[in-house]
Amino acid sequence: MALNEQIYDQIQSLCTQGDSLADDGCYEQALALYQQALEKIPQPLYDYEASVWIYAAIGDALFFMEQFEQALEAFMQARKCYGGLESAFVLLRIGECYYELEQYDLSREALIGTYMLEGEEIFESEDEKYLMAIADLIA
């Protein structure tokens, strides 16, 4: 479903501010802005593609704060949203969260799915341990 243009602009502004804060390592402040953006989306949240990138931004901030369980939950919420199943980034972070939580079978499943969607390119800016976790499956 499409969002009202005014609401979409507000959401985009909040997320842009949040992204700037996250880029500077100010994850808690970024999370507050992402949460405000999420609250602007009408119910049901899952019907809007914007929910995918907001949940992904929340998950990403939590991931960098090393709050892997909470990050995983945010990325799982993103997968439930319209367009969420097609997001290789969301699937990548799910695999990385599972890896950090030492749930290696689930990690490999998500990481190989990511590889199948995007190839090796998506792993280029990630820690090499994630690609190495599936090296035997892609060789």
N, C-alpha and C positions, 0 to 999 in steps of 0.2 A: 504494500500500500504506500502511496505517496503522502508525505507530510505537507502540511500547510507551509507555504514559503517563509512566512515570518518565523514560525517555530523552527523550521530547518535552519534558517540563518542564525537564530539564537544558539541552537545546538552546535552548529559548525563553529561559531565564535568561541563558545565554551571549550570545545575540544581543541581548537587551535591554541588557546591559552594554556590548556592542560598539556598539550604536546610540547609547548615551549618550556614549561616547568619541568616536565619529565626529561627533556633533553638536557636540562641543567642539573638533573639528579634530585629535583624537588618532588619526589614521588607522592608524598602524602598530600601536598597542595594540589598536585595534578589529579589525584584520586577524587578530591572534593569537587573539582570542576567537572570531571567525568560523571560523577554521581548526579550533579545538578543537571547535566545534559540528559542523562538517562531519565530523570524525573520529568522532563519536558515532553517525552514521547508518550502519546496516548496509549491506553490499554486497548487491546493486548499488545504488549511490547514486542512479542515475537513476530508480529505481522509486518514489522518495519525493518528494512535493510539497515537503516542507521543504527539500530540496536546492535547489529553485528560489530560494527567498528567501535561503538562505545564500549561494549563488553570486552572487546579485544584490547582496547586501550587500558581499561581497568585491569585486565589480566596481565598485560605487559608491565604496567607499573608494579603490580604485586610480584610479578616474576623477578623484576630487578631488585625488589626489596627482599627477595629470597623467601617470600611467603607462598611457597609452591602449592600448598593445598588450596588456599584461597584463589590463587591465580588459576589453578586447574578448574575450579568451580566457575570462575568468570568465563573461561574459554569454553566450558561445556554449555553455559548459557548462550554464548555467541553461536554455538553450533545449532541451537534450537531455533534461532531467528531466521527469518526469510533471507535466503542467500548464504546462510552460515555454513552449510554443508559443502559449498564450493570454495570456501576460503582455505587455501593451502597454508597461509600464515597461521590461522587458528589451529589447524591440525598440527603444524610444526610445533607450536608452543605447547599443545597438549602432550605431544611426544616428549618434549623437553621437560615439562613438569613431571610426567611420570618417571622419566629418567632420574630427575633429582630426588624424587620420592622413593627411588630404588624399586620401582615396579617395572622391571626391565622388559617383560613380555608385552605389557600394554604400551610401553614406550616404543618398542620396535615396531609394533603394529601401526601406531600413529606415524612414526617416522618413515616407514616404508610407504605408507599412503601418501605422505607429503612428497616423497621422492617420485612416486608415480604421477602425481599431479603436476609437479614443477621441475623435476629433475634435480641435478646437483646444484644448480644456480642458487636456489633458495637457502642453501646451507652455507654459502660463501661468507656471510657476515656473522655466522654462528660459531660457537666453540666447536672445534673439530671432533670432539668426543661424540657428538650427536650423530654425525655422519659415520663415524667409526663404529657406532653401535649397530649399524645396518650394513656395514661394508661386505660382510659375507653373503648378504642377500642380493647385492647389486653388482657383485664382481662378475 
